[in-house]
Amino acid sequence: MVVEIRMASPGELDLVRGLEERLHDPAIRSSPDKVAALLADDFLEFGRSGEAYGRDEIVRRLATEQGRERSELTAYGYELRPLSTGVVLLTYRTFRKEEGVPDLHTLRSSVWKLIDGNWQMAFHQGTPTVAKI
């Protein structure tokens, strides 16, 4: 059996990265309808805390989040890998700077699926890590 590995195009990376970054935006995060539109019904997250969260819990938590406006999130090193038709894996790193708190470095991965013509996040994981030099 021959398995063909297709690389993601720069346009696909830009599209999915843009959707992912919408979830970093405090104006989007505070809107339950906007967050829900980006997440698949069966969404699952393994947070950097080690806890698992479903879609409804994430929508609720993001809507009531406090203090993110006072911190700065930097994301970098985006890579996109097609997993199957209409399913991609986005990986990247972030660090969050907040006054008086050590920087939080995280390795992130998200699975995005094309559902009814719209890309939605089906899975996300944030793994604590150290600075990547």
KOLVOLO-98143 format. One record per atom (N, C-alpha, C): residue in one letter; residue number from 0; atom name; x, y, z. Coordinates in steps of 0.001 Angstrom, whole numbers. Each point is the difference from the previous one (the first is absolute). Layout:
N
SESE,rest,nr,atom,east,north,up
SESE,A,NUM,CA,X,Y,Z .
...
This chain:
133
SESE,rest,nr,atom,east,north,up
SESE,M,0,N,847,-1175,0 .
SESE,M,0,CA,-847,1175,0 .
SESE,M,0,C,893,1238,0 .
SESE,V,1,N,-262,920,-909 .
SESE,V,1,CA,752,1238,-89 .
SESE,V,1,C,-842,1108,609 .
SESE,V,2,N,576,727,938 .
SESE,V,2,CA,-689,1120,630 .
SESE,V,2,C,606,1281,-534 .
SESE,E,3,N,-845,830,-586 .
SESE,E,3,CA,462,1272,-526 .
SESE,E,3,C,-125,1058,1086 .
SESE,I,4,N,1095,680,277 .
SESE,I,4,CA,-11,1061,1004 .
SESE,I,4,C,-51,1331,-739 .
SESE,R,5,N,-1032,752,245 .
SESE,R,5,CA,-185,1297,-626 .
SESE,R,5,C,374,1090,993 .
SESE,M,6,N,785,924,-449 .
SESE,M,6,CA,370,1136,849 .
SESE,M,6,C,-1113,1046,-81 .
SESE,A,7,N,-193,716,1070 .
SESE,A,7,CA,-985,1080,-2 .
SESE,A,7,C,546,1170,-813 .
SESE,S,8,N,-885,679,-683 .
SESE,S,8,CA,407,1166,-779 .
SESE,S,8,C,118,1211,926 .
SESE,P,9,N,762,1013,-416 .
SESE,P,9,CA,86,1229,809 .
SESE,P,9,C,-1377,634,226 .
SESE,G,10,N,-883,-87,-996 .
SESE,G,10,CA,-1346,551,161 .
SESE,G,10,C,-799,-724,1068 .
SESE,E,11,N,137,-1332,41 .
SESE,E,11,CA,-691,-786,1035 .
SESE,E,11,C,524,365,1380 .
SESE,L,12,N,1323,136,121 .
SESE,L,12,CA,586,394,1280 .
SESE,L,12,C,-525,1367,424 .
SESE,D,13,N,-27,957,-910 .
SESE,D,13,CA,-487,1342,336 .
SESE,D,13,C,-1451,-35,461 .
SESE,L,14,N,-831,-786,-683 .
SESE,L,14,CA,-1418,-89,355 .
SESE,L,14,C,-188,-572,1401 .
SESE,V,15,N,602,-1155,258 .
SESE,V,15,CA,-192,-664,1291 .
SESE,V,15,C,680,799,1119 .
SESE,R,16,N,1168,544,-274 .
SESE,R,16,CA,678,840,993 .
SESE,R,16,C,-879,1194,370 .
SESE,G,17,N,-625,623,-986 .
SESE,G,17,CA,-889,1128,264 .
SESE,G,17,C,-1173,-379,895 .
SESE,L,18,N,-576,-1170,-245 .
SESE,L,18,CA,-1096,-469,848 .
SESE,L,18,C,488,-261,1421 .
SESE,E,19,N,1159,-637,116 .
SESE,E,19,CA,584,-281,1319 .
SESE,E,19,C,241,1302,755 .
SESE,E,20,N,550,983,-685 .
SESE,E,20,CA,334,1275,644 .
SESE,E,20,C,-1238,788,405 .
SESE,R,21,N,-1128,-260,-652 .
SESE,R,21,CA,-1243,634,456 .
SESE,R,21,C,-287,-408,1444 .
SESE,L,22,N,351,-1246,339 .
SESE,L,22,CA,-236,-479,1364 .
SESE,L,22,C,980,596,1007 .
SESE,H,23,N,1018,699,-466 .
SESE,H,23,CA,920,714,892 .
SESE,H,23,C,-511,1405,305 .
SESE,D,24,N,-913,497,-802 .
SESE,D,24,CA,-486,1375,73 .
SESE,D,24,C,-1014,155,1138 .
SESE,P,25,N,273,886,971 .
SESE,P,25,CA,-941,181,1118 .
SESE,P,25,C,-1420,361,-452 .
SESE,A,26,N,-140,737,-1096 .
SESE,A,26,CA,-1336,376,-480 .
SESE,A,26,C,-775,-1228,-485 .
SESE,I,27,N,683,-972,-573 .
SESE,I,27,CA,-639,-1251,-432 .
SESE,I,27,C,-245,-888,1213 .
SESE,R,28,N,1013,-124,854 .
SESE,R,28,CA,-80,-878,1167 .
SESE,R,28,C,-1173,368,907 .
SESE,S,29,N,-334,1276,76 .
SESE,S,29,CA,-1076,448,889 .
SESE,S,29,C,-1386,-171,-622 .
SESE,S,30,N,-70,-451,-1245 .
SESE,S,30,CA,-1280,-183,-694 .
SESE,S,30,C,-318,-1489,-134 .
SESE,P,31,N,-911,-512,825 .
SESE,P,31,CA,-329,-1427,-83 .
SESE,P,31,C,-410,-446,-1405 .
SESE,D,32,N,-762,816,-720 .
SESE,D,32,CA,-442,-379,-1345 .
SESE,D,32,C,1174,-116,-960 .
SESE,K,33,N,949,935,81 .
SESE,K,33,CA,1154,-25,-904 .
SESE,K,33,C,918,-1179,312 .
SESE,V,34,N,210,-299,1278 .
SESE,V,34,CA,826,-1157,373 .
SESE,V,34,C,-699,-1286,-424 .
SESE,A,35,N,-1284,-118,284 .
SESE,A,35,CA,-744,-1214,-343 .
SESE,A,35,C,38,-275,-1504 .
SESE,A,36,N,-20,1051,-815 .
SESE,A,36,CA,40,-176,-1456 .
SESE,A,36,C,1333,-574,-470 .
SESE,L,37,N,1064,202,777 .
SESE,L,37,CA,1325,-501,-368 .
SESE,L,37,C,274,-1412,523 .
SESE,L,38,N,-836,-497,907 .
SESE,L,38,CA,229,-1300,622 .
SESE,L,38,C,-1026,-1031,-474 .
SESE,A,39,N,473,-1195,-322 .
SESE,A,39,CA,-896,-1094,-382 .
SESE,A,39,C,-857,-400,1202 .
SESE,D,40,N,-1165,-549,-281 .
SESE,D,40,CA,-908,-417,1081 .
SESE,D,40,C,659,-967,973 .
SESE,D,41,N,872,-892,-515 .
SESE,D,41,CA,650,-1000,849 .
SESE,D,41,C,1415,429,406 .
SESE,F,42,N,264,1304,-2 .
SESE,F,42,CA,1316,544,345 .
SESE,F,42,C,487,-525,1354 .
SESE,L,43,N,1319,-249,77 .
SESE,L,43,CA,655,-427,1237 .
SESE,L,43,C,1323,736,124 .
SESE,E,44,N,291,485,1183 .
SESE,E,44,CA,1291,645,262 .
SESE,E,44,C,673,-656,1181 .
SESE,F,45,N,1312,-256,-159 .
SESE,F,45,CA,861,-349,1123 .
SESE,F,45,C,789,1272,276 .
SESE,G,46,N,-359,697,1068 .
SESE,G,46,CA,613,1287,305 .
SESE,G,46,C,1406,-143,555 .
SESE,R,47,N,737,1116,1 .
SESE,R,47,CA,1366,-15,530 .
SESE,R,47,C,-28,-326,1492 .
SESE,S,48,N,-1179,138,617 .
SESE,S,48,CA,-184,-332,1415 .
SESE,S,48,C,-38,-1507,241 .
SESE,G,49,N,-194,-770,-1077 .
SESE,G,49,CA,-150,-1447,141 .
SESE,G,49,C,-1452,-431,71 .
SESE,E,50,N,-910,949,12 .
SESE,E,50,CA,-1433,-305,46 .
SESE,E,50,C,-554,-163,-1416 .
SESE,A,51,N,-1079,-786,-123 .
SESE,A,51,CA,-697,-176,-1273 .
SESE,A,51,C,-1294,798,43 .
SESE,Y,52,N,-327,647,-1132 .
SESE,Y,52,CA,-1181,850,-81 .
SESE,Y,52,C,-762,-288,-1291 .
SESE,G,53,N,-1312,28,86 .
SESE,G,53,CA,-847,-106,-1179 .
SESE,G,53,C,-347,1378,-537 .
SESE,R,54,N,-716,29,-1088 .
SESE,R,54,CA,-358,1249,-686 .
SESE,R,54,C,-739,975,910 .
SESE,D,55,N,-1058,-449,652 .
SESE,D,55,CA,-799,905,828 .
SESE,D,55,C,827,621,1122 .
SESE,E,56,N,873,-792,614 .
SESE,E,56,CA,846,499,1087 .
SESE,E,56,C,976,1051,-519 .
SESE,I,57,N,602,-218,-1158 .
SESE,I,57,CA,934,976,-566 .
SESE,I,57,C,-724,1286,-362 .
SESE,V,58,N,-1159,-104,-630 .
SESE,V,58,CA,-774,1198,-350 .
SESE,V,58,C,-305,802,1256 .
SESE,R,59,N,-424,-671,1066 .
SESE,R,59,CA,-338,681,1259 .
SESE,R,59,C,1238,622,636 .
SESE,R,60,N,1095,-754,61 .
SESE,R,60,CA,1226,494,634 .
SESE,R,60,C,572,1217,-729 .
SESE,L,61,N,28,-45,-1322 .
SESE,L,61,CA,558,1121,-745 .
SESE,L,61,C,-853,1247,156 .
SESE,A,62,N,-1320,-159,67 .
SESE,A,62,CA,-896,1148,140 .
SESE,A,62,C,178,715,1336 .
SESE,T,63,N,450,-732,1016 .
SESE,T,63,CA,139,589,1336 .
SESE,T,63,C,1452,247,397 .
SESE,E,64,N,907,-177,-944 .
SESE,E,64,CA,1432,173,238 .
SESE,E,64,C,294,1437,437 .
SESE,Q,65,N,889,136,939 .
SESE,Q,65,CA,401,1328,484 .
SESE,Q,65,C,1500,172,-165 .
SESE,G,66,N,443,1217,-290 .
SESE,G,66,CA,1416,338,49 .
SESE,G,66,C,810,-288,-1239 .
SESE,R,67,N,-558,-645,-1007 .
SESE,R,67,CA,783,-312,-1203 .
SESE,R,67,C,415,1272,-742 .
SESE,E,68,N,-807,1069,134 .
SESE,E,68,CA,331,1243,-688 .
SESE,E,68,C,1315,573,512 .
SESE,R,69,N,346,-331,1238 .
SESE,R,69,CA,1218,547,600 .
SESE,R,69,C,1226,-856,-277 .
SESE,S,70,N,-171,-1101,-714 .
SESE,S,70,CA,1134,-851,-323 .
SESE,S,70,C,188,-23,-1514 .
SESE,E,71,N,1198,-361,-406 .
SESE,E,71,CA,341,0,-1416 .
SESE,E,71,C,316,-1429,-444 .
SESE,L,72,N,-733,-491,-1008 .
SESE,L,72,CA,226,-1331,-536 .
SESE,L,72,C,740,117,-1330 .
SESE,T,73,N,1074,-756,-125 .
SESE,T,73,CA,749,-72,-1253 .
SESE,T,73,C,-42,-1439,-482 .
SESE,A,74,N,-406,-184,-1257 .
SESE,A,74,CA,-63,-1332,-608 .
SESE,A,74,C,979,-47,-1163 .
SESE,Y,75,N,674,-1142,-165 .
SESE,Y,75,CA,999,-113,-1062 .
SESE,Y,75,C,223,-1468,-364 .
SESE,G,76,N,699,-212,-1110 .
SESE,G,76,CA,374,-1359,-403 .
SESE,G,76,C,-1153,-830,-511 .
SESE,Y,77,N,-954,623,-656 .
SESE,Y,77,CA,-1166,-729,-498 .
SESE,Y,77,C,399,-1008,-1081 .
SESE,E,78,N,-560,-1217,100 .
SESE,E,78,CA,132,-1029,-1025 .
SESE,E,78,C,-1357,-666,-172 .
SESE,L,79,N,-337,-322,-1237 .
SESE,L,79,CA,-1279,-633,-304 .
SESE,L,79,C,254,-1314,-725 .
SESE,R,80,N,-627,-1068,500 .
SESE,R,80,CA,137,-1323,-602 .
SESE,R,80,C,-1381,-552,-325 .
SESE,P,81,N,-257,-307,-1271 .
SESE,P,81,CA,-1268,-663,-339 .
SESE,P,81,C,-13,-1405,612 .
SESE,L,82,N,-1103,-383,614 .
SESE,L,82,CA,-147,-1342,563 .
SESE,L,82,C,-844,-886,-907 .
SESE,S,83,N,-1014,589,-601 .
SESE,S,83,CA,-846,-677,-983 .
SESE,S,83,C,-782,1098,-716 .
SESE,T,84,N,-839,-372,-934 .
SESE,T,84,CA,-783,999,-715 .
SESE,T,84,C,-863,770,996 .
SESE,G,85,N,177,1305,34 .
SESE,G,85,CA,-803,840,880 .
SESE,G,85,C,395,-32,1458 .
SESE,V,86,N,1193,-511,326 .
SESE,V,86,CA,482,-44,1385 .
SESE,V,86,C,1479,377,13 .
SESE,V,87,N,351,987,828 .
SESE,V,87,CA,1392,445,91 .
SESE,V,87,C,424,138,1456 .
SESE,L,88,N,1304,-121,203 .
SESE,L,88,CA,612,188,1322 .
SESE,L,88,C,845,1265,-59 .
SESE,L,89,N,-309,959,861 .
SESE,L,89,CA,770,1231,121 .
SESE,L,89,C,811,-78,1289 .
SESE,T,90,N,1318,210,-96 .
SESE,T,90,CA,849,36,1185 .
SESE,T,90,C,732,1336,30 .
SESE,Y,91,N,267,482,1217 .
SESE,Y,91,CA,714,1256,174 .
SESE,Y,91,C,366,159,1465 .
SESE,R,92,N,718,1048,294 .
SESE,R,92,CA,408,304,1372 .
SESE,R,92,C,-520,1383,386 .
SESE,T,93,N,-233,171,1297 .
SESE,T,93,CA,-370,1324,505 .
SESE,T,93,C,787,302,1259 .
SESE,F,94,N,123,1291,271 .
SESE,F,94,CA,398,407,1339 .
SESE,F,94,C,-827,1205,376 .
SESE,R,95,N,-336,48,1285 .
SESE,R,95,CA,-834,1066,540 .
SESE,R,95,C,822,788,1009 .
SESE,K,96,N,57,1296,-226 .
SESE,K,96,CA,685,905,922 .
SESE,K,96,C,-1048,738,824 .
SESE,E,97,N,213,-1,1287 .
SESE,E,97,CA,-881,735,890 .
SESE,E,97,C,874,560,1119 .
SESE,E,98,N,-201,1246,296 .
SESE,E,98,CA,833,673,998 .
SESE,E,98,C,-46,-741,1333 .
SESE,G,99,N,1190,-251,554 .
SESE,G,99,CA,118,-625,1311 .
SESE,G,99,C,-150,-1514,6 .
SESE,V,100,N,-114,-609,-1175 .
SESE,V,100,CA,-192,-1447,-102 .
SESE,V,100,C,1017,-546,-1001 .
SESE,P,101,N,611,-1155,279 .
SESE,P,101,CA,913,-581,-1001 .
SESE,P,101,C,-738,-272,-1315 .
SESE,D,102,N,711,139,-1121 .
SESE,D,102,CA,-594,-283,-1305 .
SESE,D,102,C,-510,-1434,-35 .
SESE,L,103,N,-1163,-192,-618 .
SESE,L,103,CA,-582,-1333,-167 .
SESE,L,103,C,240,-451,-1434 .
SESE,H,104,N,813,-1026,-190 .
SESE,H,104,CA,297,-560,-1313 .
SESE,H,104,C,-834,-1259,-198 .
SESE,T,105,N,-615,-111,-1177 .
SESE,T,105,CA,-910,-1113,-264 .
SESE,T,105,C,190,-509,-1425 .
SESE,L,106,N,43,-1311,-147 .
SESE,L,106,CA,-29,-658,-1302 .
SESE,L,106,C,-1463,-325,-264 .
SESE,R,107,N,-524,431,-1149 .
SESE,R,107,CA,-1426,-139,-275 .
SESE,R,107,C,-250,-825,-1257 .
SESE,S,108,N,-1088,-753,24 .
SESE,S,108,CA,-432,-747,-1185 .
SESE,S,108,C,-1522,62,-77 .
SESE,S,109,N,-481,159,-1220 .
SESE,S,109,CA,-1441,60,-240 .
SESE,S,109,C,-339,-828,-1226 .
SESE,V,110,N,-1083,-745,85 .
SESE,V,110,CA,-526,-720,-1148 .
SESE,V,110,C,-1211,789,-491 .
SESE,W,111,N,61,403,-1261 .
SESE,W,111,CA,-1085,736,-657 .
SESE,W,111,C,-649,-906,-1031 .
SESE,K,112,N,-1345,24,-47 .
SESE,K,112,CA,-758,-824,-947 .
SESE,K,112,C,-905,897,-837 .
SESE,L,113,N,-133,-349,-1259 .
SESE,L,113,CA,-933,688,-884 .
SESE,L,113,C,-1373,-635,202 .
SESE,I,114,N,-898,745,646 .
SESE,I,114,CA,-1329,-506,368 .
SESE,I,114,C,-1043,891,-660 .
SESE,D,115,N,-798,-581,-857 .
SESE,D,115,CA,-1046,755,-717 .
SESE,D,115,C,548,1263,-653 .
SESE,G,116,N,1192,-110,-585 .
SESE,G,116,CA,589,1119,-731 .
SESE,G,116,C,742,1014,849 .
SESE,N,117,N,63,-220,1317 .
SESE,N,117,CA,703,912,904 .
SESE,N,117,C,1069,-755,788 .
SESE,W,118,N,1160,625,166 .
SESE,W,118,CA,1040,-587,842 .
SESE,W,118,C,-348,235,1455 .
SESE,Q,119,N,13,-1072,780 .
SESE,Q,119,CA,-243,80,1440 .
SESE,Q,119,C,1058,-812,738 .
SESE,M,120,N,380,486,1165 .
SESE,M,120,CA,973,-696,825 .
SESE,M,120,C,-697,-1162,706 .
SESE,A,121,N,563,-1200,-156 .
SESE,A,121,CA,-554,-1190,628 .
SESE,A,121,C,769,-391,1259 .
SESE,F,122,N,1282,380,55 .
SESE,F,122,CA,847,-374,1134 .
SESE,F,122,C,1092,1048,173 .
SESE,H,123,N,355,268,1250 .
SESE,H,123,CA,1124,893,289 .
SESE,H,123,C,728,-533,1231 .
SESE,Q,124,N,1331,132,-32 .
SESE,Q,124,CA,795,-366,1158 .
SESE,Q,124,C,1069,1054,210 .
SESE,G,125,N,154,417,1246 .
SESE,G,125,CA,1058,914,402 .
SESE,G,125,C,895,-715,1004 .
SESE,T,126,N,1284,-144,-352 .
SESE,T,126,CA,943,-711,845 .
SESE,T,126,C,1051,985,521 .
SESE,P,127,N,114,150,1330 .
SESE,P,127,CA,1029,896,527 .
SESE,P,127,C,1392,-430,-452 .
SESE,T,128,N,835,977,-311 .
SESE,T,128,CA,1351,-290,-462 .
SESE,T,128,C,911,1154,423 .
SESE,V,129,N,1238,-89,-403 .
SESE,V,129,CA,958,1078,272 .
SESE,V,129,C,202,782,-1288 .
SESE,A,130,N,648,1139,117 .
SESE,A,130,CA,257,840,-1169 .
SESE,A,130,C,754,-779,-1062 .
SESE,K,131,N,-415,151,-1241 .
SESE,K,131,CA,702,-618,-1143 .
SESE,K,131,C,918,1062,-597 .
SESE,I,132,N,1273,-315,-46 .
SESE,I,132,CA,959,976,-500 .
SESE,I,132,C,331,-287,-1444 .
